[in-house]
Amino acid sequence: MADSNAQPAPRRQKVQAAEVGTDILTALAELAPATSLSRLAEHVGMPASKVHRYLQALMASGFAEQDPLTNHYGLGRAALFVGLAALGRLDVVKLATPHLVQLRDELNETCFLAVWGNRGPAVVHVEQAVRAVTLITQVGSVLPLLGSSTGLVFNAFMPNAETAELRDAEMKLPSAPSSEALLATMNELRRTHVQHVHGLLMAGVNALSAPLFSHGQRLAGVITVVGAEPGFVVEPGGHEAQRLLQVAGEISARMGADV
């Protein structure tokens, strides 16, 4: 008896051709910005003659192009358009939420996401632990730039033009760090990608923060874990900090960052 689920031969051929085409497109992306036919064929494990046939079709549709000087192949304008469209659909809140849920469950501490708003770092999503609710973890809260671990991450990774006005205003406050101390904090944060504070914003509340990057290494947001002393450990080399960094890397990779 014939298999009722079997696809007609022409349809199977089209599916197989599409799969080969996407494999070659993926390889062009992995070997970007350009590669020779022989290297591309070796990368995908196909005969060069077969790869060449598919490249001709991809070039005809704008998904691949060939440099007339080197004869090397790379992604075309159509592939760039599709890639940018996909990146444009990525939403940091949507992507970060399931990761924050998992992190909250693992650490049993409150986790939240902040993005840059018109008044500075703004909390846009919170996964609350089964503990007392603190005012700093409410959606809509605006955090200080230099007086919170979240704000310090924005200060280190946001363009200076975006943060200068708020930073200059906070540097006039009695609690502001010295210029030297702030510079040292920024340099260390850019090296480690994790900021830890002990009771900086609220006495008895510790925090760990890490940056989220999107395509082009642009800062898309900051994720933070907050917990009460002495139970919540915020040492840079501790398990909590390393787990936070791992989660931040996973979200950033999903958003197209080079991590």
C-alpha positions in Angstrom: 0.0 0.0 0.0 1.3 3.4 -0.9 2.2 5.8 2.0 -0.6 8.3 2.2 1.7 10.8 3.9 4.4 10.6 1.2 4.9 13.8 -0.7 4.8 13.8 -4.6 8.3 13.7 -6.1 8.3 17.3 -7.4 7.4 18.6 -4.0 10.1 16.6 -2.3 12.6 17.9 -4.8 11.5 21.5 -4.0 11.9 20.9 -0.3 15.3 19.4 -0.7 16.4 22.2 -2.9 15.2 24.8 -0.4 17.1 23.0 2.4 20.3 23.0 0.3 19.8 26.7 -0.5 19.4 27.6 3.1 22.5 25.6 4.0 24.5 27.6 1.5 23.1 30.9 2.8 24.0 29.9 6.3 27.5 29.0 5.2 27.8 32.4 3.4 26.9 34.1 6.7 29.3 31.9 8.7 32.2 32.7 6.2 31.3 36.4 5.9 32.1 38.8 4.5 33.2 36.7 1.5 34.6 33.3 0.6 35.8 31.3 -2.4 33.8 28.7 -4.1 36.2 25.9 -3.0 36.1 27.0 0.6 32.3 27.3 0.6 31.9 23.8 -0.9 34.2 22.4 1.7 32.3 24.1 4.5 28.9 22.7 3.4 30.4 19.3 2.3 29.1 19.4 -1.2 30.7 19.2 -4.7 31.8 22.6 -5.9 29.8 22.1 -9.1 26.6 21.7 -7.1 27.3 24.7 -4.9 28.0 26.8 -8.0 24.6 25.9 -9.4 22.8 27.0 -6.3 24.9 30.2 -6.1 23.7 31.1 -9.5 20.1 30.8 -8.4 20.8 32.7 -5.2 22.5 35.5 -7.1 19.6 35.7 -9.5 17.3 36.3 -6.6 19.6 38.8 -4.9 20.4 36.5 -1.9 24.1 36.1 -2.9 26.6 38.2 -4.9 30.0 37.8 -6.4 32.9 40.2 -6.2 34.0 40.8 -9.8 37.6 41.4 -8.7 38.2 38.4 -6.4 35.4 36.1 -7.7 34.5 35.5 -4.0 30.9 35.1 -2.9 29.0 36.8 -0.1 25.5 37.5 1.0 23.4 39.8 -1.3 21.0 42.7 -0.6 18.0 40.4 -0.3 19.6 38.4 2.5 20.5 41.6 4.3 16.9 42.8 4.0 15.6 39.6 5.5 18.2 39.6 8.3 17.4 43.2 9.2 13.6 42.5 9.1 14.1 39.6 11.5 16.2 41.7 13.9 13.6 44.4 13.8 11.0 42.0 15.1 13.1 41.0 18.1 11.7 42.5 21.3 14.0 42.6 24.4 11.1 42.2 26.8 9.7 39.2 25.0 13.1 37.6 24.7 14.2 38.3 28.2 11.1 37.3 30.1 11.4 33.5 30.0 15.1 33.8 30.9 14.2 36.0 33.9 11.6 33.5 35.0 14.2 30.7 35.0 16.8 32.8 36.7 14.3 33.8 39.4 13.3 30.2 40.0 17.0 29.1 40.2 18.2 31.9 42.6 14.9 32.6 44.4 15.6 36.3 44.1 13.8 39.0 42.3 14.9 39.6 38.7 14.0 42.6 36.5 14.7 44.1 33.1 15.4 47.8 32.6 15.6 49.8 29.4 16.7 53.4 28.7 13.8 55.8 28.9 13.5 59.6 28.6 14.3 60.0 32.3 17.0 57.3 32.5 16.9 53.6 33.4 13.3 52.4 33.6 12.1 49.1 35.0 9.9 47.4 32.4 9.5 43.9 33.6 9.8 42.2 37.0 9.9 38.5 38.0 9.2 38.8 41.8 10.6 36.2 44.2 8.5 34.9 47.1 9.9 37.6 49.4 9.0 41.1 50.5 8.3 43.5 47.6 10.7 46.4 47.5 9.9 49.7 45.9 12.9 49.6 43.5 11.5 46.5 41.7 8.2 47.9 40.5 7.4 48.3 36.8 7.8 51.9 35.9 10.4 52.7 38.5 13.1 55.0 37.2 16.5 54.2 38.8 19.4 56.5 39.4 22.3 56.4 36.9 25.1 56.4 39.4 23.2 55.2 42.5 22.2 51.7 41.3 23.9 48.7 39.7 21.4 48.9 36.8 22.2 52.6 36.2 26.0 52.0 36.4 25.7 49.5 33.5 23.8 52.0 31.4 26.5 54.6 32.2 29.2 52.3 31.1 27.7 51.0 27.8 25.4 53.7 26.6 26.7 56.4 24.2 28.0 59.3 26.2 25.6 61.7 24.4 22.7 59.8 25.9 23.9 59.7 29.5 25.9 62.9 29.9 23.1 65.2 31.1 21.8 62.8 33.7 25.3 61.9 34.8 26.4 65.5 35.2 23.3 66.2 37.3 23.9 63.2 39.6 27.6 64.0 40.0 26.5 67.2 41.8 24.8 65.1 44.5 26.5 64.7 47.9 26.4 60.9 47.5 28.1 61.0 44.0 31.3 59.1 43.5 34.5 60.9 42.6 35.3 61.2 38.9 38.3 58.8 39.5 36.2 56.2 41.2 33.5 56.4 38.6 36.0 55.9 35.8 37.5 52.9 37.6 34.0 51.4 38.0 33.3 51.9 34.3 36.6 50.3 33.2 36.1 47.3 35.5 32.5 46.9 34.3 33.5 47.0 30.7 36.0 44.3 31.4 33.8 42.0 33.4 30.3 42.8 32.1 28.8 42.5 35.6 28.2 45.2 38.2 27.7 44.3 41.9 26.6 46.7 44.7 26.0 46.3 48.4 23.1 48.4 49.7 23.8 51.3 47.3 20.2 52.1 46.5 18.6 50.7 49.5 20.2 49.6 52.8 20.3 45.9 53.2 19.5 45.2 49.5 22.3 43.9 47.3 22.2 43.8 43.5 23.9 42.3 40.4 23.4 43.7 36.9 24.6 42.7 33.4 24.1 44.3 30.0 22.1 43.0 27.1 23.4 43.7 23.6 21.7 43.6 20.3 23.0 43.6 16.7 26.0 45.9 16.4 26.8 45.5 20.1 24.2 48.2 21.0 23.0 48.2 24.6 19.4 46.9 24.5 18.7 46.7 28.2 20.1 45.6 31.6 19.0 42.6 33.7 19.4 42.8 37.4 19.0 40.4 40.4 18.2 41.9 43.8 18.1 40.3 47.1 18.5 41.0 50.8 21.6 40.7 52.9 23.1 38.4 54.1 21.6 35.7 52.0 22.1 37.1 48.6 25.8 36.9 47.5 26.9 39.5 45.0 30.6 38.7 44.6 31.7 38.9 40.9 33.1 35.4 40.9 30.2 33.9 42.7 27.6 31.5 41.3 24.9 34.1 41.2 27.1 36.5 39.1 28.3 33.8 36.8 24.7 32.6 36.2 23.6 36.2 35.5 26.3 36.6 32.9 25.4 33.3 31.3 21.7 34.4 31.0 22.7 37.8 29.7 24.9 36.2 27.0 22.0 33.9 25.9 19.6 36.8 25.5 22.2 38.9 23.7 23.0 36.1 21.3 19.3 35.7 20.5 19.2 39.4 19.7 22.0 39.2 17.2 24.9 40.3 19.3 28.4 38.9 18.8 29.0 37.2 22.2 
